[in-house]
Amino acid sequence: MRLLRDKKSLTKFLLLYKMATDEPTRLIELADSLDMSEQAVSNYVSTMEEENLINTGGKRYKPTHKGMDFIEEIFSKLGDFLESASKTIDVISTCAAIAGEPIRKNDKVGLFMRDGFLHASNKKTSSIGIALNDADTGEPLLVGYLQGITEMDVGCIFLISVAQKNEVEEITRDLKQKLDSIEYDILTVEEEWTLGLANMIDADANIKFAPISASLRAAEKGLDVAFILTENSLERTISTISRWNSGCAEKYHINYKIV
């Protein structure tokens, strides 16, 4: 609730979001999109430059790495609030699941997590509902009249930082040893350098874009994630995980390990 009352943070978030998606070239574009005066936007832009949230050195307004972290932090806090609020007032009346077996419309089904996805079966679980359509094994199923809470354990994110230097063979040899030393469900890579290294050791990356956001969501659903990132991003990524954990109950905190 505190975030929703923080006008300055929300305005910065909206400006950064506009810059990230549209890369505007003029203040008037930002002002029109937020129904603000150009002077008000100019004041915000000046402050955000001082805070190193935006880069105005080129012809376009763009968020810096710190600015993208700010966007991600607000998205996370808003998501946590909306999830909590929806549970409190029972907004969610239906959900989608994967049928674990043939299910007929109006069957009472139990919901459970498997491989990071919500599944439904005719077995009783701590979360139950009514099937709203027919579905064979592996097909999508809408479930209504939900009761209870789906039991799930959070996963772990293994942070594997690599250097950006010429000794590529040495780096890939060390990377392979680290990946072989852990058990994980999915592999994420930060950018071109880390994707290239993964390709060299035939490690198939499941996620290549928005890796930390996707990694957190995957771990939230019980999957263990190996996240290959550059050394320069390690501290920033740990801060992002810490901010995520600060917005949810302790039992849902995402653990991380530096490999």
TAJOPE-V426677 format. One record per helix or strand of 2 or more residues. SS is the DSSP state (hx for helix, st for strand). FROM is the first residue (numbers start at 1). TO is the last residue. If there is no record, write none. Layout:
ss/from/to
SS/FROM/TO
SS/FROM/TO
//
This chain:
ss/from/to
hx/2/5
hx/7/22
hx/27/34
hx/38/50
st/54/55
st/62/63
hx/65/89
st/94/99
st/108/114
st/117/121
st/127/131
st/140/148
st/156/162
hx/168/180
st/186/189
hx/192/200
hx/211/220
st/225/230
hx/231/246
hx/250/252
st/255/258
//
